[in-house]
Amino acid sequence: MDAHARSRMPPPHQTPKLSSRSTPLVPKTPSHMKSPPLTTSHNGNTPHHTSGSISHVLSPKEGGGSTRLKIKSATTPEAKSRLLVKPIPAGVKAQMQRNSNNELLATPSVRLVNRAKTPNYEPTLADEGWMSADSHQVNSNPTMMDFDDYENEMAETEAVLVSVRVRPPNPVELRSDAGCVWTMPEHDQHLLKLAKGTEGTREDRDWIFDRILPPHSDNGRVYGTSARRHVRSAMEGYNAVIFAYGQTASGKTHTLSGSSSEPGIIPLSITDLFSQIRSTPDREFLLRASYLELYNETIIDLLSPSGSSTGAELHLSEGKKGVIINGLTEIAVRSELDVKRLLRSGEDRRKVGATDWNSRSSRSHCVFRITIESRSRNSAVEEPPIGARTPGGRLKTAGDKMTRISTLSIIDLAGSEKHTSSKERNAEGKHINQSLLTLKLVISKLADLASKRNVTHVPYRDSKLTRLLQNSLSGDALISVICTVSPSHLNLAESISTLAFAQGLKRVVLKAQKKEVVDPQALIQQYQNEIAELRAQLLEKETVGGNKNEREKNEAMEKRLNELKSMILTSVTVNSPDMNDNTAMVPPSPAKMKYPKLEYDRPSAELLEELHAEQLHRAELEDEVARLKAELATRPIEPNKEIVTLRNEVAELRLIADDYERHLLEPSRKVRADVEKEFNDKMKNLENQLDSKKIWANRLDENVRFITQENKALEMRCKEAESKVTQIIEFINLALSPSNSNDHSGLLPISEEESDYASSTPPIFNINQSDELPALVVTDDFSPSPLMMGNNGKSTLTLSASKMRATFSQMDLANFNDKFGTLSMSGRGNNNNGLINKQQHNRGLGISNHKMLREESNFALAEIAAGDDDEYY
Ligand SMILES: Nc1ncnc2c1ncn2[C@@H]1O[C@H](COP(=O)(O)OP(=O)(O)OP(=O)(O)O)[C@@H](O)[C@H]1O
């Protein structure tokens, strides 16, 4: 800044006297920033930020390269949000000037964009100084701007920078399938609104914040918009606080710590700090880190050398400079690697636990703090005026320099949460919720205070969290808050509560000031003094020479000198970052943790003694490790997750199989049983039938046997009859023979009685009516009593019907006819030619004429041969 310009500027830390018409364009911001503050406040309670008016707009030509812009006063929060100050591109020096009317002029590099008039305006990553999304590294060679001119035009007050980050839906929310309830118009990165038709709320507000970070924003982008400015402010001597606020599992830890693939704000800040040192050759720095957690209202030093796994408890007290944390371990760091190691060891001690919503939930509030001391390396520039007083009241000497002392605090608040299913988690949750409630109350009181409302008491002391933040909240720091919300309707109430808190934060007014003092207590000053002393002593020793003891002392002094020098970081001495160095993730050794100041604070004898003690302790630990290993070897191997999952699957499949068994196999078994039963019944039935048929067959066999016997008997009888018939035939033939025509000797003589009988009982048949032939008489008498009779003196053969049948069948009828003439039957019916007995007549067998009789006789003969006696009649 040239002398002329300087003379126009108000001195540092002095409220710039702006005319009522003039208004600062941007909030107060450290001077060196590549990307000056972007947004104005959206809140009517911080009028300095947006109510400016520049009356006349000059063309670049008119302004000799400067563009004059007019900003109208914004009257509503919505209108205010539409004013966006574009950042100054890297490498371009900002020149903020006022014209004769005290109106603010900007060079073309500081562009003011009325977003309302350029609806399609799309800020690019480069425009906004964001880091590339795929590289999470901070620009290692940023162009440091001479920002003093710019800074001096700024307001004395600053609003909290409030960003809202909506995280992507998690698997549970995806399953609920309701999508994101928040809409974030792409052309307006300040506006957040509930999606139309969201159930369960009447909320219809436009939520306006400094930056809305939609779900696809990565940590690099979040850092660029919401943290980088504060980190660089801290390098410039401002206390800066960055914290994340939101319900549990909304993404606070992801935003601040991130992961190895997507580092969060803390690792990105560290990288940025060291890259700032590398690019600031005219200053030297000393960095110290501390890390504490607030768990169940107890403050625990996560870097304490106590060696315990939890860290030492700390207490707060009030001092002149505000709240002091007594005994907090601060460890000087020389490289990114040092810081990351400390972080890692602190994180190992942090309380995390699984809740119903987050498997690794932070159960405590955590504050990671880097204290930055820096001095100019150019003694000519910043030598304070001789006789000026130091903060302790001591008069400054010509050797004292102005030292900037500031802190960068990054706070991961535990998430506000609902009742959980675990008792321990509930107890923690009570403390967490209580402290967050107090924080809200404090914020609301501070907002009232900023609105000039009557506030008698700000309840900082009601919780340790607000006491820890008291210095920062009461205005001594620049604050950026990243409020994290879930995209899901499942968490709508909590998200709205978070946004209400964020809205309250916007009303808080800060009065952060750069702390640049001559402070002999500043560690960097002490180190420099010691370095100077050691150098002088060594120089003296060199000239004097000395014995062995002296030489050892010299060596020790030299070592100490080198150590001290290594603590003072300059653009030359600071290590270049080695991004591939995996050892960054390795926690420091316990010994190093236990004695952080080992190298430069303590005499060597003491150190040797402690080394010995450490060696003993190490031996003990090795024994313990061996014991634990042995114990581990005897333990049953826990099934790994995959096996457990597979087991569960098997159990499920078993259930399904049982189900199948019940629903499918059971009925089929029943059907089979039914079929088998039916088959068996049929078999039994058939067997019974077979048995009864066998009985029948046996009976039939018996019958056959019986019939066969009968047949045999009948055959016998037939044979007998045949022989008798043969006899008869022989007799007849004999009787018929001509030689014996008168010889009736073959015939049985008819007794007198028989003769009577024959005359009284007419024969049935009177065969052969001719006179020459003997007559054959067949009677219906079954008695085989052939008798000869001759009423006309002729021989008569009388046969019974049954005898006649057997006889005639064997007779030579032709011969018979020759012998006996025509067989005729006669009766006493109406035909006097034949004889028929009364019995036959009664049975209707009367023969009507002779011819018929002959035919009938032939027929009868045949029938007689085949038929039965009875049927014949
Ligand atoms: N922006 C994001 N992108 C991807 N994953 C995210 C994002 N934000 C959060 N997550 C994931 O959601 C889970 C919960 O996030 P995180 O632990 O950061 O929540 P939290 O707010 O810190 O919760 P708590 O208060 O319980 O500690 C983590 O698995 C994290 O990786």
The ligand as an ORCA input file, in Angstrom:
! r2SCAN-3c Opt
* xyz 0 1
  N     -22.077    -35.607      2.717
  C     -21.955    -36.912      2.923
  N     -21.610    -37.718      1.914
  C     -21.484    -39.041      2.120
  N     -21.696    -39.652      3.313
  C     -22.034    -38.888      4.354
  C     -22.202    -37.493      4.218
  N     -22.549    -37.010      5.407
  C     -22.608    -38.056      6.242
  N     -22.300    -39.177      5.622
  C     -22.274    -40.543      6.212
  O     -23.342    -40.630      7.152
  C     -22.927    -41.307      8.327
  C     -23.131    -40.427      9.557
  O     -22.321    -39.282      9.407
  P     -21.497    -38.626     10.610
  O     -20.877    -39.665     11.513
  O     -20.594    -37.630     10.018
  O     -22.691    -37.953     11.384
  P     -22.593    -37.021     12.666
  O     -23.492    -35.899     12.424
  O     -21.186    -36.742     13.002
  O     -23.247    -37.981     13.743
  P     -23.003    -37.947     15.341
  O     -23.526    -36.692     15.838
  O     -23.830    -39.137     15.778
  O     -21.555    -38.149     15.538
  C     -21.480    -41.677      8.117
  O     -21.408    -43.004      7.660
  C     -21.006    -40.746      7.036
  O     -19.973    -41.290      6.259
*
